Amino acid sequence: MTTLLELKKVSKQYGGNTKALSDVDFSVKEGEFVSIIGPSGAGKSTLLRCVNRMIEASSGEIRFDGQDVRGSSKRELKMIRRKMGMIFQHYNLVNRLSVIENVLHGRLGYKSTLAGMLGLYLEEEKQQAASLLQILGLEEQMYKRADQLSGGQKQRVGIARALIQSPKLLLCDEPIASLDPNASKIIMDHLKNISTNMGITVLINLHQVEVALKYSDRIIGVNKGRVVYDGSPDDITTDQIHEIYGSEMGDLIMDVGGKHAG
């Protein structure tokens, strides 16, 4: 498998002494499903946003699909971002627009500013949006306003909006943090199917260890901005889960880690 994304010694500093990320190194292969886990404030969201330069890393190298992300011009970055879909914890939908209009916003990276402002979409783009909504079980919601949907439905719209970009990579920032267990399972099943059936690489931030263990090909554990685990979910031990989450979280996740103790 080809390496799609590579981070070398990536750091992010805020102000004088706050380091959100310290010398982060890892790579992701095409088609992999990789979960980043860790406590709140560990740097997971910062890490994901450095990949598509929503946040500028302070130092280090980020290469995506053979291109230097940090060294790219504004125009080059626009091209790179077409190939990276982003799924947000709070959906980032336009409430007053219909579901299908929100999905079509995923094509804005391919449009001139004027075409984007006027909402000029090709017939084939509209058909693709409809077909993605069908795959995600939202064909009946297609013309509803986004604010009429449940949280789980909104997140599926967010996934469709990312997919219509024809991305090579999906960056998912805590996509199930606001959802109940049933809606969470639906979202995770869809993301896993997208990875398996469409061959799209998934890099996802998760707070829930048990979900990461169930769905991932690989787990990256982050604590205080550093990678403290990078490996298979099958190989992670209770001690390593403690190292990722710190002792205060230990008791909460002992039962999850128990079956991986070794």
N, C-alpha and C positions, 0 to 999 in steps of 0.2 A: 504493500500500500504506500502511496505517495504521501509525503508530509505536506499538509495544507497550511498549517499555522505553526510558527516557531517563535518563542519568546526567549531572549537571552539577556540575563542580568537586568531585567526591567524593574525600575524603582520609581516611586512617586512620592514626592515630598511636598507637604503643605506648610508654608511658613518656615520658621527657623528650625524646628526640631520635631515636627510631626511627620513620621514616615508611614504612609499608608501601605506602601509596597517596598520590599527590600530584596533586590537581586533575584527576582522570580525567573526561573528557567523551566520551561517545558515545551513539548511539541505535541501537535495533534495530527493524526493521520486522516486522510480522506475517508469519510463514512463512519468514523468513530463517534461513540456517544460518551462524552466525558462530563462528569459532574464535579463541580468545585464545591466542597463543603467546608464549613467552619462557623464559629460563633458570629453573632452580630458584631460589626465593627472590625472583622478580621481583614477586610480589604477585598472581599469577593466582588462587590459591585464596581469598585474602582478598577479592579483587574479587567473585568469584562469591558468596561468603557474605554480602557486604554487600548484594547484590541482594535476598536473602530474609531479611535481618536475622538470620541465624545469628551474624553478627558485626555490631556496631553501628558504622557509619561515624562518624568524628569530626566531619566537616562535609560540606556539599554536599547536593545534592537527588537523590533517586531516585524516579522516577515509573514506575509499572507499570499498564498498562491504565487510564490516567486517574487513578490513585490515588497519593497521596503515601505512599510506603513508610515513610520515616523518621518522618513525623508521625502515623502511624496508631496507634490504641489497640491493646491486646492482642487485643480481639475483632475489630477490623478486620484486624489482621495475620493472624489465623487464616483469615479469608475470602480474603485476598490469597494466602496460602500454598497454599490449595487449588488455585489456578490455576498454581502453580509446582511442577513435579515436580523432584526432586533425585536425581541418580545419582552415586554415590560411587566413589572409586578402590577401596576395600576392601569394597564391596558393602553393608555394614551390614545383613546379613540376620540373622534369629534362627535359629541353627543347628539347634536341637531341633525347630523347627516345619517343617511340610511346605512345599513350594514354593507351593502355592495359598494356604496361610495367610499366608505372607510377602507374597504379592501383595495379598491382602485388607487387609493393614495400610495400604495406600495409601488406604483409605477412612476411616481413623480421623479425619481432619480433618472428616468429615461426621457423626461420631457423638457422642453424649453420652459422658461419661467412663465411665459405667456400661456402656453398650452396648459400648464399646471393650474394657473389662476382661473382659466376659463373652464377647467374640467373637461378638456377634450381628450377622450379616450377612444381607441380603435374598437371596432366591433369584436375583434378576436380577444382583446383585453377584457371586455365585458363578459365574453363567453368563458374565458379562463377564470375570472372571478367567480362566476356562477358555479363552475365545475368544482373549484376548490371549496366553496361553501357547501356543496353537496357532499363532498368527501368528508367534510368535518361535521356533517349532520345539521347544517343550518339552512337548508334550502327554503324552509318555510319562513325563516326570519329575514330573508334577503332584503325586503323592502321596508322592514321596520326601522324606526329610529334606533340608533345605538343605545340611547338611554332607557329603552324599554326592555333590554336584555338582562339576564342574570349575570353574575360575575363569571361563571364558567363559560357562558355563551360569548361574553365580551372577549374573554381570553382566546376563544377559538377564532373570533374575528381577527384578533391580533396575529394569530398564527397564519391565517389566510393572507392577511396583508403582507406578512413577511415572505410567504411562499410565492406570491405573485411577482416578486422581484427576480425569481429564478436564482435563488442564492446557492452558493456552495457551502455556506456556513450559517447556522442559526445560533445567535447569541441570546440566551434566555436568562433574564435577570429575575430570579425568585418568582417564576411564573405561577406558582401555586400557593404563594404565601398568604394570599387573601381569600383562598377558596376552602370550602368544606371538603372532607375526605372523598366523597363521591365525585365531585367536580374535579378534584385534584387527580384522581385516578383516570378520568376521561382525558384530561389534558396530557398526562404523562404517557398514556397509551397512544394518543395521537402522535406525540413527539417521537416515541420509539418507532412507530410505524413509518413515519416520515424518514427517519434515519435508515431504517432497514429497507423499505420499499423504494424510496426515491434516491437513496444513496447520499443524502444531505448530512453533512457533519453537524453534530449538536454539541455546543459547549454551554452548560447550564449551571447556574448557581442554585444550590438547594440548601435549605436549613434542616431538612428532615433526613437524617442519616438512613433510616430504613428505606426511604424512597430511592435514595442514591444507590444503596446496595442492591436493590431489586432491578433497577433499569440500566445501570451504567456498564459500559465495557471497561471503563477506567475511572478511578477516583483521584482527585487532587485535593488534599487536605491543607487548608490554609489557617495559620494562626498568627495574629499580629503582623500581617503583611508578608509572612514567609511561607514557602511551601514546606510542610513538614511530613507529607506523605504523597507519593505518586505511584500508583500501582493498581492491581486488580482488586475489585471488591471482594473477591474470594480470599485474598491474602491479608486483609486488614485485621488487626488484632484489637482486643479491648484496650491494651496499653496505647496503641496508636490513636484510637478514638479519644482516649483521655488526653493525649498530647495535642490533638487537633482542638478539642473543646475546652481543655483546662479542667482542673479537678472539680470545680463547682458544677459543671455540667455532667460530671461522671455518672452520678447516680441516675440521672434521667435516661441515660443511654446505655446503662449496663446491660439491660435486658436485650437491647438490640445488638450490642457488641458481644454478648455472651456466646452466641452461636458461631462467632468468628474468633473466639479466644484461641490463642495458640502460642 
